[in-house]
Amino acid sequence: MSETGADDNGFSWKMYLESLALRVGTSSVKQRCELLETEVIGHVVGQEASDKEVLGLVVVLKKTIPLYVDRVSRAAVHKVLASIGAQRPQTFGRAMAVVLDGAMETAQPRKTTHPDAIPSTQASRFVMLTWATQALDVYTREQGSDASDAVWKRLVLLTARLLWGIAPAHAQNIDRKAMSMSRSAHREVWRVVRAHPEAVGSMLDV
């Protein structure tokens, strides 16, 4: 391996992630999809990565949360996440927990006591919720549902916090768009619960 971290074929995750961090900001949906679905997934499948490099990739993908507002682009990101989860489920779960936990510090601070006081947009938090449920699904399939597992517990708590912020139990004066997103959030969480009925008891213990 060279001083730049490149392998025998000349590939370096460090250099690649630096380049990717700039290119994911493109406004072209076509370029986003080509980049993510072909190039990035190709590297995820074809290149070995350390836990730190997997974390670095998820950190770069986090940049897309406020930028990608169309379903096609967001779906492309989810395909990359699914690819990482398939290749490295445990590492994926840990990386997602770290990245989402950090993002929540500004998106939905713990001190927030009412959904209306949350500083970030509902749309961004919904994307974060879909990331959390995707990670929770993958990690539960691999590791099971142990409330003493710190990573699993963090993913459950992140999912619950995000659901509370998007779909409060006693919302009033909510507009049609927000109501639709609230219902989608409930369906997203229900999808994971339905896939892992054996985990419900542990989820309630968290």
C-alpha positions in Angstrom: 0.0 0.0 0.0 1.3 3.4 -0.9 1.7 6.5 1.3 -1.7 7.7 0.0 -3.4 4.6 1.2 -3.8 3.2 -2.3 -3.9 -0.6 -2.8 -2.0 -2.6 -5.4 -4.5 -1.5 -8.0 -4.1 2.2 -7.2 -7.4 2.6 -5.4 -7.5 4.7 -2.2 -10.6 5.0 -0.1 -9.2 8.2 1.5 -8.7 9.9 -1.9 -11.9 8.5 -3.3 -14.0 9.8 -0.4 -12.5 13.3 -0.7 -13.5 13.3 -4.4 -16.9 11.8 -3.7 -17.7 14.5 -1.1 -17.5 17.1 -3.8 -19.3 15.1 -6.5 -22.4 14.1 -4.5 -23.3 17.8 -4.5 -24.3 17.8 -8.2 -27.8 19.0 -9.0 -28.2 16.6 -11.9 -30.4 13.7 -10.9 -28.9 11.6 -13.8 -25.4 12.2 -12.6 -26.3 11.4 -9.0 -27.8 8.1 -10.0 -24.9 7.2 -12.3 -22.4 8.1 -9.5 -24.2 6.3 -6.7 -25.8 3.2 -8.4 -22.8 2.4 -10.6 -19.6 3.8 -9.4 -20.1 3.9 -5.6 -21.8 0.6 -5.4 -19.1 -0.9 -7.6 -16.5 0.2 -5.1 -18.5 -1.0 -2.1 -18.7 -4.4 -3.7 -15.3 -4.6 -5.3 -13.0 -2.8 -2.8 -12.0 -3.8 0.7 -12.7 -1.2 3.3 -11.8 -0.7 6.9 -14.5 0.1 9.5 -13.2 3.7 9.5 -13.6 3.9 5.7 -17.1 2.5 5.8 -17.9 5.2 8.4 -16.3 7.8 6.1 -18.5 6.7 3.3 -21.7 7.0 5.4 -20.5 10.5 6.5 -20.2 11.6 2.9 -23.6 10.2 2.1 -25.1 12.2 4.9 -24.4 15.3 2.8 -27.2 14.2 0.5 -29.9 14.4 3.2 -30.7 18.1 2.8 -29.6 18.2 -0.9 -31.6 15.4 -2.5 -35.3 16.3 -2.4 -36.5 14.0 -5.2 -37.4 10.3 -4.8 -35.1 9.1 -7.5 -32.0 10.5 -5.9 -32.9 9.4 -2.5 -33.6 5.9 -3.8 -30.1 5.8 -5.2 -28.6 6.7 -1.8 -30.7 3.9 -0.2 -29.3 1.5 -2.8 -25.8 2.4 -1.7 -26.7 2.0 1.9 -28.3 -1.4 1.2 -25.1 -2.5 -0.6 -23.0 -1.5 2.4 -25.4 -3.3 4.7 -25.3 -6.5 2.6 -21.5 -6.5 2.5 -20.8 -5.4 6.1 -24.0 -5.5 8.2 -22.4 -5.1 11.7 -20.1 -2.3 10.5 -23.0 -0.7 8.7 -25.1 -0.7 11.8 -22.4 0.9 13.9 -21.6 3.5 11.3 -25.2 4.5 10.9 -25.7 4.8 14.6 -22.7 7.1 14.9 -23.6 9.3 11.9 -27.3 9.6 12.8 -26.6 10.2 16.4 -24.2 13.1 15.4 -26.7 14.5 12.9 -29.4 14.5 15.5 -27.5 16.9 17.7 -28.4 19.7 15.4 -31.4 18.3 13.5 -33.4 17.4 16.6 -31.6 18.2 19.9 -32.3 16.0 22.9 -33.5 19.1 24.8 -36.4 19.6 22.4 -39.7 19.1 24.1 -42.1 19.9 21.4 -42.1 18.9 17.6 -42.8 22.5 16.6 -39.5 23.6 18.2 -37.3 21.2 16.1 -35.0 23.3 14.0 -34.6 21.0 11.0 -37.1 20.3 8.2 -39.6 17.5 8.5 -38.4 16.2 5.1 -34.8 15.9 6.2 -35.8 14.1 9.4 -38.0 11.7 7.4 -34.9 10.8 5.3 -33.0 10.3 8.6 -35.8 8.0 9.8 -35.6 5.9 6.7 -31.9 5.6 7.2 -32.4 4.6 10.8 -35.0 1.9 10.0 -32.9 0.6 7.2 -29.9 0.2 9.6 -32.1 -1.3 12.3 -33.5 -3.8 9.9 -30.1 -4.9 8.7 -28.5 -5.0 12.1 -31.4 -6.9 13.7 -31.2 -9.6 10.9 -27.5 -10.0 11.6 -27.2 -9.5 15.3 -30.7 -10.2 16.7 -32.6 -7.9 19.1 -30.7 -7.6 22.3 -31.6 -4.5 24.4 -28.1 -4.8 26.0 -26.4 -4.3 22.5 -25.4 -0.7 22.5 -25.6 -0.3 18.7 -29.0 -1.9 18.5 -30.3 0.2 21.4 -29.0 3.4 19.8 -30.8 2.5 16.5 -34.0 1.8 18.3 -33.8 5.1 20.2 -32.9 7.1 17.1 -35.9 5.6 15.3 -38.2 6.4 18.2 -37.0 10.0 18.5 -37.3 10.7 14.8 -40.8 9.2 14.7 -41.8 11.4 17.6 -40.6 14.5 15.8 -42.2 13.6 12.5 -45.4 12.1 13.7 -46.4 13.4 17.2 -49.2 11.5 18.9 -51.4 14.5 19.4 -50.6 16.8 16.5 -53.0 19.7 15.9 -53.4 22.1 13.0 -51.3 19.8 10.8 -51.4 20.5 7.0 -52.0 17.8 4.4 -48.3 17.4 3.4 -47.2 17.0 7.0 -50.0 14.5 7.7 -48.9 12.5 4.6 -45.3 12.4 5.9 -46.5 11.5 9.3 -48.4 8.5 7.9 -45.4 7.5 5.8 -43.2 7.6 8.9 -45.5 5.3 10.8 -45.6 2.9 7.9 -41.8 3.0 7.7 -41.4 2.0 11.4 -44.2 -0.5 11.1 -42.4 -2.2 8.2 -39.4 -3.0 10.5 -41.6 -4.1 13.4 -43.5 -6.4 11.1 -40.3 -7.8 9.8 -39.0 -8.5 13.3 -42.0 -9.4 15.5 -39.6 -11.2 17.9 -37.9 -7.9 18.6 -40.9 -6.0 19.9 -40.4 -6.9 23.5 -36.8 -5.8 23.4 -37.7 -2.6 21.7 -40.1 -1.8 24.5 -37.4 -2.5 27.1 -35.1 0.1 25.5 
